[in-house]
Amino acid sequence: MKKPLLNNPKNKYICPVCNFDGLDEPPYNSCGSGSYEICPCCGFEFGLDDFGYDSYEKAHAVWRKKWIDNGCIWWPSQENRKPKDWDPIKQLNKNK
């Protein structure tokens, strides 16, 4: 499992599903347990939405595809955290 990144100006963690750089906690702790934080961008809940998959990476890939196929919609209950200049394509391609 990749370590969550903190190399952004906001000093926040990066969502491994949608690449949003505004998570308050690392998605997983050193033992691999999910934080149960919900990404305000894609809505993935670490420790819940990854349950039942062979790996976290598989869960992230499945959720990412679903999120993209549905139009990269910002998670509705978190609309107040959406950056004014938000571009999901730029976000997905950042740090690649």
N, C-alpha and C positions, 0 to 999 in steps of 0.2 A: 504494500500500500504506500502510495506517495505521501510525503509529509505535506500538510497544508501550507500554502505559501503566505508569507507576510510581506512580500516585496512590493507593496503598493503605498502610495502616499497617505492613505487613510489608516495604515497599520492594522488592517482587518484581514480576516481569513478569506480564502477564495473557494467558492463552490466548485467541486469537481464535476458537477453536472452541467452548469450553464456558464461557468467562469466569472460569475459575479464576485467582485472583490469587496464585499461589505458584510461578511459574516462576523458576528461578534465572538464566536468560539470556534476552535478547530472542529471540523466535521466529525472526527473520530479521535479518541484519546490514545495513549500509547499502548493500551491493551486491545485496541480495535473496536471499542464500544462507541456507538453513535452518541452524539451530543443531544439529540432530540431537538436541536434548533431547526427551524423551518427556513429555507432560503426564501427571502422576500421576493426574489425574482422568479424562480421557476417553481417554487412550492415544494421542493423535495425536503422531506424530513429525515434527517440522518438518524438511523437506529430504528426507523419504522418502514420507510419506503424501500429500504434495501433488504428487508427481511425476506427470506425464501429464495434468494439468488445464490448462485455458486460463489460469487465474489462481489465485492463492492463495485469493482470496475464494470462488471456486467450490469448491475443495477443502474449505475450511472449512465451507461450507454443506452439502455432501454428507455430510461426516463428522459434523457436528452433527445432521443429520436422522437418520442411522443411529444415533448415540448416543442420541438422544431416543427413537426408535422401539424401541430395545432396553431402554428403561427407565432411562436415565441411570445406568447401573451404574458405580461407581467402578472404575478400572482395577485388576484383582485383584492384580497383583504390587506395587502401591503402597498397599495397604490401610492400612499403618502411617502414611501421611501424610494420611489422611482426617480432617478436623476432626470432633470429637465432635458438633457441632451442624450438620453439613453438610446443606444443603437445596439440591438441584440446581435447583429452580424459582427460588428467590431468587437463586442464583448466575447463572443464565441471564439474569435480568431486571435484574441490578445494572448500574448505569451506563447505563441506557437512557433 
